[in-house]
């Protein structure tokens, strides 16, 4: 597990997820199944996505920015 500083908070995440086949499949299927995106982000954030969302103001765009920042930090690419 690693941590990223984001909007003044240290947020723990699973650095293995962005390179995971299952994670990438969830991200890729998000257009057809929006729940897949939530599942992917929740797995990335160790099952704490709702808690972290509240911490960050309950803003879906901010959560997307967080996920993108983590994926980029892990050397992946945030594509959808």
Buried (B, 14 or more C-beta within 10 A) or exposed (E): EEEBEBEEEEBEBBBEBBEBEEBBEBBEBBEEEEEBBBBBBBBBBBEBBEEBBEBBEEEEEBBBBBBBBBBEEBEBEBEE
